[in-house]
Amino acid sequence: MKIDLQVHTTFSDGKDTPEEIARLAHEGGLSVISVTDHDRVDSAKEVIDACRQYGIQAITGVEISTTYTDKALHVLGYNIDVENEELVSFLHEINEYRKQKFVEKFPLLNEALKVAGKREADVEVYRQKDAKYFSHPGVARFLHEEGITEHFKDGFLYTKDMRGTVPHIEVSRAIRKIHNAGGIAVLSHPFAPRISLKEVSVDKAVQEALVKKYKEEGLDGLECYQAGHSKEDVAFCLELAKKYDLIVTAGSDWHGYHRPDDKGIREFLPYYINKLGDLEVPEDMVKKILEDLKVILD
């Protein structure tokens, strides 16, 4: 049985619609998936309906943006009530903050475009876009759709000065919101090169101390099987999960097909898979993951 519990759609920064995700999951032989769009849960109904058509079980999910000091960390929530008012309000707060910051920093984007000899982007048009555009991939998508850049990935050349757009939300707060929505909180790609405990410190003792801290604050699990993790990272992650009685999960962090030589995504996920369904997870671990997440297969 194959599973993938971190998949992104066009509702955040993925390339594939919920319907396309369901088809790709079917083609890849997946039995269970979770769409964990960044700070959004509004794809849930489409995902569940599309997966049902292919006999695939969809677990509700989200990936919440948090920080430790000035470093970004992400927290996954599984089995959440996507209509929980407290959670929905919390995610709205994050997205409104991000929108405000991207709009405020739009002059920096236009200055970079001007230096490159390109026309300026219209901030008022951008302001009317929905939440998926208020991210670096979202800006790149906007520039491409407006005809300012020839290729989607070219937009990233002009967003470098638009950093610092995530509100300072503690991991513990995200954990509480997930729990209050009936969910299970898991630290996402904890040992990937970027947006991980490795960015906080390369010292494994410091990394472990943070895992212990978050466990005490209610963290339920670690995403050990991940496209950002080497075999050594997986082993260390499993060791910590066992030591601190944390569940283990597995997710590819699928954002759509990327060419094997695409360096951009591999700065974050060096072992990024080429096809949805290619994430390797031992069969006995798949069974344990589903049991821990209380997934009852149809």
Secondary structure, 3 states (H helix, E strand, C coil): CEEEEEECCCCCCCCCCHHHHHHHHHHCCEEEEEECCECCCCCHHHHHHHHHHCCCEEEEEEEEEEEECCEEEEEEEECCCCCCHHHHHHHHHHHHHHHHHHHHCHHHHHHHHHHCCCCCCCHHHHHCCCHHHCCHHHHHHHHHHCCCCCCHHHHHHHCCCCCCCCCCCCHHHHHHHHHHCCCEEEECCCCCCCCCHHHHCCCHHHHHHHHHHHHHCCCCEEEEEECCCCHHHHHHHHHHHHHCCCEEEEECCECCCCCCCCHHHHCCCCCCCCCCCCCCCCHHHHHHHHHHCCCCCC
